[in-house]
Amino acid sequence: MTRLFQHQTLGDLMAGFFDGSMTIDALLEHGNYGIGTMDHLDGELIVIDGQAYQARKDGQLIELTGKETVPYASVTFFKSHHTFDVATPMNMLDFQEVLKTQLQSLHTFSVIKIEGSFESMHTRVIPRTEKPYPRFVEASRVQPEFKTQNVKGTCIGVYGPYLFEGVVKQGFHCHFISEDRQFGGHILDYVINQGHIAIQTVRHFDQHFAIDNEAFMKADINYDNLVAEINEGE
């Protein structure tokens, strides 16, 4: 049985709910691979082999203790249903078209793990945001970006079906962490030279809500322009 656990929705994050409402320790009870963001939108979360890392705005990657909190994250106990290899250099958009042909379906969730070598990797990290929180799209306009060349590492991502746009990002949402754990973040672009790709098709999608967060439960949330803001911010 394959299950993707998600704490809160991308739509709520886009609307400005950046307070952490689940600890990393609690999140890791639901999966050993995944992605997300941190309390106050303080960087990017990468979960790999059961360990959580934070990519920070200064370009540093730190190992988390488990006591930190997240406002939004998705994790799974990764078990691949299909694998394949690539050995022809491709940019991200071309590779994603290849990847779509390898998914069991475009109508359900899939979790993607790409272990490979990359000619280039371009990432971003959202910097910590203080209250009163802006909408996510405004915070993302001041994000630092990072580029590196000839790097080995792992891309971890979720493919979200069209029907769930707003709950997640429709299409691919991926984070990267280097083999030496010195570089990572939300992926903007890359050129892959070669890689081993593992795909997990998700049977169960488990949506978890922060019902103990009074501000969230009583908020009048504005979801206007949600899809346009996701496309710009993510």
Secondary structure, 3 states (H helix, E strand, C coil): CCEEEEECCHHHHHCCCCCCCEEHHHHCCCCCEEEEECHHHCCEEEEECCEEEEECCCCCEEECCCCCEECEEEEECCCCCEEEEECCCEEHHHHHHHHHHHCCCCCCCEEEEEEEEEEEEEEECCCCCCCCCCCHHHHHCCCCEEEEEEEEEEEEEEEECHHHECCECCEEEEEEEECCCCCEEEEEEEEEEEEEEEEEECCEEEEECCCCCHHHHCCCCCCCCHHHHHHHHC
